[in-house]
Amino acid sequence: MKEILVLSGKGGTGKTSIIGSFAHLAKSKVMLDCDVDASDLHLLLSPTTVEEHEFIAGVKARVETDKCTACGLCEELCQFESINMEETAVISKLSCEGCGVCAHFCPEDAIRLDENHCGTWYISDTDYGPFVHSQLFAGEENSGKLVSHIKNEARKVAEKTGAELILIDGSPGVGCPVIASLSNVDMVLAVTEPSQSGKHDLERILELAEHFKIVTKLCINKWDLHTELSDEIELMAEKRNVEVLGKIPFDPAVIECQIQGIPVTASESSLAAYSIKDLWKKLQDSVAALPAKKAVSL
């Protein structure tokens, strides 16, 4: 079983459209969306939920109002200003960090620390195969923990179904969810665009992948919108010994596919689809060229 992670460094580079097309082209695979804060791969894959589970992480403080005497000690001690005094103490779940100081020092033992339901994760069926995805609730943390959890679930699904490949849609940036998604992957495909922000954030992704010693390839999306900057990105990749596997032209048909909720490669009128199909073939060859212990037939 091999894991290919598609990263972008920044949002809006076309990463999800590309991995949606890979889902359409690949055989014997499981799809995984690790962008837990703003998942959108489901918009292309139109999943049907098979399993739905709560994601529990951390704790939140809760006042037992029948015990609270409104002494105000918890409000004084709270470093996150999440407690206000009314007839009893009132704790804001949004700003509570679950540190437990209020519960520890409450003289009336009126504060409890409850497990925090901070998201939901799913195992779904799609026309292209099994799909594992999730949604972290607004304002919640533990995104890295949720990514690690759904990665493990995707591996279980792959083992159960005999899938040879896990296709992973990663989060933008280089934060906790990205670092968690890098765990145990065989290859990273970095997707960028010819813009200054795209180039800058690509450098951060390449540095991160290099730090973890993960084989990385590159795709330049909408390369023809700024050919000079595309050339600069290729030169930067060459200096880092990162192979450019594909260059996808700007194509308005991609937007039409997104509106219809279908992968780009499912369209017969998209010029970008031809470049993505070529990119996929080269990606397969690159994975097959990995050392013998990692070789796989996609």
Buried (B, 14 or more C-beta within 10 A) or exposed (E): BBBBBBBBBBBEBBBBBBBBBBBBBBEBBBBBBBBBBEBBBBEBBEBEEEEEBEBEBBBBBBBBEEEBEBBEBBBEBBEEEBBEBEEBBBBBBEEBBBBEBBBEEBEBEBBBBEEBEBBBBBBBEBEBBBBBBBBBEEEBBBBBBBBBBBBEBBBEBBEEEEBBBBBBBBBBBBEBBBBBBBBEBBBBBBBBBBBEEBBEBBBBBBEBBEEEEBBBBBBBBBBEEBEEBBEBBBEBBEEBEBEBBBBBBBBEBBEBBBEEEBBBBBBEEBBBBBBBBBBBBBBBEBBEEBEEEEEBEB
